[in-house]
Amino acid sequence: MDKAQIEALLARIDVWLLVFGIVVVVGVAGESFFGIRHWWNSRKLQAIEESEDRKREGIIAKLNQEAGEARKIAGEANERASTNEKEAARLTKVAEDERMARIQLAASISWRTPDRALIPQLAPPLQRFAGQRFAFVTDIGDPERAPVLSWVGILLGTANWRLETAPVSSIGSELKFQATNIVLWLSPTAPSRVIEAARALVPALEHGGLPAVVLQSGWGPEPDAASPDLIRVVIFKKGPRMTVTGNTVTFEGLPTQLLFGSGPPH
């Protein structure tokens, strides 16, 4: 290879070096340009992402707050529901207690008709007083007393006692007396056999669920209009159990105390 060829080759190489230098310069410039744009856009993207992160955090915080408030409201609602359930249960119990109290009150103030199946077993002990005279005194306008009168009438009829019409006193009926349940009213001069018969009748009536007492007294200030041999079966309204001690009448659960006859309590 002669000198001219070598110079031509070097010239071509210089051209390629210049071309490649330009390419490198262009590449470096392009790399710098796109590197700067990449950095700038990355900063903008980072700012946007940070803004979006803050928004998401705000939304999450708000949602957490709303969820907390919802849980609080739900808890309060559950508490109110529990309170309402307790109150409902309490009111139900109060209503049931009141219902039972009404039933008990009705039972205490309303006559209960005894079972007629008891009569065959209650009548025989009374048959030894067969022929004993008795009369009913009651308010015939009170429908609750009618079944009681009927049951006692059947009992005494089965025992062969003799029903009569009650004598009428000029001062009024024995029902004016402040009494309850059944009073077996006897004359102050009643013979011992009549008193014994009245006392034998009390447990029979009690066994049938009819509270009864024996009261031996004249009615009012005038002499007793009834015969000494007559037992007056006086049916009052149902009420607290009466107890007669001497000439004093008391009532179960009540401070009331009544005196009959003359003189102080005895």
C-alpha positions in Angstrom: 0.0 0.0 0.0 1.5 3.3 -1.2 1.3 6.7 0.6 -1.6 7.9 -1.4 -3.7 4.9 -0.5 -2.8 5.3 3.2 -3.7 9.0 3.1 -7.1 8.1 1.4 -7.7 5.4 4.1 -6.9 7.8 6.9 -9.2 10.5 5.3 -12.0 8.0 5.3 -11.3 7.0 8.8 -11.4 10.7 9.8 -14.8 11.0 8.2 -16.1 8.0 10.1 -14.6 9.3 13.3 -16.3 12.6 12.7 -19.6 10.8 11.9 -19.2 8.6 14.9 -18.3 11.7 17.0 -21.4 13.5 15.8 -23.4 10.4 16.6 -21.9 10.2 20.1 -22.5 13.9 20.6 -26.1 13.5 19.4 -26.5 10.4 21.6 -25.0 12.1 24.6 -27.2 15.1 24.0 -30.2 12.9 23.5 -29.4 11.0 26.6 -29.0 14.2 28.6 -32.2 15.6 27.2 -34.3 12.5 27.8 -32.5 12.0 31.2 -33.5 15.5 32.2 -37.1 14.9 31.0 -37.2 11.6 32.7 -36.0 13.2 36.0 -38.5 16.1 35.6 -41.4 13.8 34.8 -40.4 11.5 37.6 -40.5 14.5 40.0 -43.9 15.4 38.7 -45.1 11.8 38.9 -43.8 11.6 42.5 -45.6 14.7 43.4 -48.8 13.4 41.9 -48.4 10.0 43.6 -47.7 11.8 46.9 -50.8 13.9 46.4 -52.8 10.8 45.6 -51.4 9.0 48.6 -52.4 12.0 50.8 -55.9 11.9 49.3 -56.1 8.1 49.8 -54.9 8.5 53.4 -57.5 11.2 53.9 -60.2 9.0 52.4 -59.1 6.0 54.5 -59.0 8.2 57.7 -62.5 9.5 56.9 -63.7 6.0 56.2 -62.1 4.8 59.5 -63.8 7.7 61.3 -67.2 6.9 59.7 -66.7 3.3 60.5 -65.9 4.2 64.1 -69.0 6.4 64.3 -71.0 3.6 62.7 -69.7 1.1 65.3 -70.5 3.7 68.0 -74.0 4.2 66.7 -74.4 0.4 66.4 -73.2 0.0 69.9 -75.6 2.6 71.2 -78.4 1.0 69.2 -77.5 -2.4 70.7 -77.4 -0.9 74.1 -80.8 0.8 73.5 -82.1 -2.5 72.2 -80.8 -4.3 75.2 -82.3 -1.6 77.5 -85.6 -1.8 75.5 -85.6 -5.6 75.8 -85.0 -5.3 79.6 -87.7 -2.7 79.9 -90.0 -4.8 77.8 -89.3 -7.8 80.0 -89.9 -5.7 83.1 -93.2 -4.4 81.7 -94.2 -7.9 80.7 -93.4 -9.1 84.3 -95.3 -6.1 85.7 -98.3 -6.9 83.5 -98.2 -10.6 84.4 -97.9 -9.7 88.1 -100.9 -7.3 87.8 -102.8 -10.0 85.9 -102.1 -12.5 88.7 -102.9 -9.9 91.3 -106.3 -9.3 89.6 -106.9 -13.1 89.5 -106.0 -13.4 93.2 -108.1 -10.3 94.0 -111.0 -11.7 92.0 -110.6 -15.0 93.8 -110.6 -13.3 97.1 -113.7 -11.2 96.4 -115.6 -13.7 94.3 -117.4 -16.8 95.5 -116.1 -20.1 94.1 -118.8 -22.7 93.8 -117.7 -25.9 95.6 -117.6 -29.3 93.8 -120.9 -31.2 94.2 -118.8 -34.4 94.3 -117.8 -33.4 97.9 -121.4 -33.6 99.2 -121.6 -37.4 99.6 -118.5 -37.3 101.9 -119.5 -34.1 103.8 -123.2 -34.9 104.4 -122.9 -38.0 106.6 -121.4 -36.3 109.7 -124.2 -33.8 109.5 -127.0 -36.4 109.4 -126.8 -37.0 113.1 -128.4 -33.5 113.3 -131.3 -34.6 110.9 -134.3 -32.4 111.2 -132.2 -29.3 112.2 -134.1 -26.2 111.1 -132.2 -23.7 108.9 -133.0 -20.7 106.8 -131.0 -18.7 104.2 -130.5 -15.0 104.4 -128.8 -13.6 101.3 -129.0 -11.0 98.5 -131.0 -12.8 95.9 -130.0 -10.1 93.4 -126.3 -11.1 93.6 -125.7 -13.8 91.0 -122.4 -14.8 92.7 -124.1 -16.0 95.9 -126.8 -18.1 94.1 -124.5 -21.1 93.3 -123.2 -21.0 96.9 -126.8 -21.0 98.3 -127.6 -23.9 96.0 -124.6 -26.0 97.0 -125.2 -25.4 100.8 -128.9 -26.2 100.2 -128.1 -29.5 98.5 -125.6 -30.4 101.3 -128.0 -29.8 104.1 -130.9 -31.4 102.2 -128.7 -34.5 101.8 -128.1 -34.4 105.5 -131.9 -34.3 106.0 -131.9 -30.8 107.6 -135.1 -28.9 107.3 -135.3 -25.7 105.2 -137.5 -22.8 106.4 -138.1 -19.2 105.5 -136.1 -16.8 107.5 -138.1 -14.5 109.8 -138.1 -10.8 108.9 -137.0 -8.4 111.7 -138.6 -4.9 111.9 -135.1 -3.4 112.0 -133.9 -5.1 108.8 -131.9 -8.0 107.5 -128.8 -9.5 109.1 -127.0 -8.4 105.8 -126.7 -4.9 107.3 -124.1 -6.3 109.7 -120.5 -5.6 108.5 -119.5 -9.2 107.8 -117.9 -11.3 105.1 -118.4 -14.9 103.8 -120.9 -17.1 105.6 -122.2 -16.5 109.1 -124.2 -19.2 110.9 -126.3 -16.9 113.0 -127.8 -18.3 116.2 -130.1 -16.9 118.8 -128.6 -15.9 122.2 -130.9 -18.5 123.7 -130.1 -21.3 121.2 -129.9 -24.7 122.9 -126.7 -26.7 123.0 -127.8 -29.1 120.3 -128.3 -26.2 117.8 -125.0 -24.7 118.7 -123.3 -28.1 118.2 -125.0 -28.5 114.8 -123.8 -25.1 113.7 -120.3 -25.8 114.8 -120.4 -29.2 112.9 -121.4 -27.4 109.7 -118.4 -25.0 109.8 -115.7 -27.6 108.8 -118.0 -29.0 106.1 -118.4 -25.5 104.6 -114.6 -24.9 105.0 -113.8 -28.2 103.2 -115.9 -26.9 100.3 -113.9 -23.7 100.2 -116.6 -21.6 101.9 -115.2 -19.7 104.9 -117.8 -19.7 107.8 -118.1 -18.7 111.4 -120.7 -19.1 114.1 -122.2 -15.9 115.5 -124.5 -16.1 118.5 -126.3 -12.8 118.9 -129.6 -11.1 118.9 -130.2 -8.8 115.9 -130.6 -5.2 117.1 -131.9 -3.8 120.3 -135.1 -5.7 120.4 -135.5 -9.4 121.3 -134.4 -11.8 118.6 -137.2 -12.4 116.1 -135.9 -15.8 115.1 -136.6 -19.1 116.9 -133.8 -20.3 119.2 -133.9 -23.6 117.3 -133.2 -22.0 113.9 -129.8 -21.7 112.3 -129.7 -18.7 109.9 -127.2 -19.3 107.1 -126.3 -15.7 106.2 -124.4 -15.4 102.9 -122.4 -12.2 102.7 -120.1 -11.0 100.0 -116.8 -12.9 99.7 -114.0 -11.2 101.6 -111.3 -11.5 104.3 -111.8 -14.4 106.7 -113.7 -13.5 109.8 -112.9 -14.6 113.3 -115.4 -14.4 116.2 -113.9 -14.3 119.7 -116.4 -13.7 122.4 -118.3 -10.6 121.3 -115.5 -9.4 119.0 -115.2 -9.8 115.2 -111.9 -9.4 113.4 -110.9 -9.7 109.8 -107.8 -11.4 108.4 -105.2 -8.8 107.3 -107.4 -5.8 108.4 -107.3 -3.7 111.5 -111.1 -3.6 111.6 -112.6 -4.8 114.9 -116.4 -5.1 115.5 -118.3 -5.5 118.7 -121.8 -7.0 119.0 -124.0 -7.4 121.9 -123.5 -5.3 125.0 -120.6 -4.6 127.3 -116.8 -4.4 126.6 -114.9 -6.9 124.5 -114.9 -10.3 126.1 
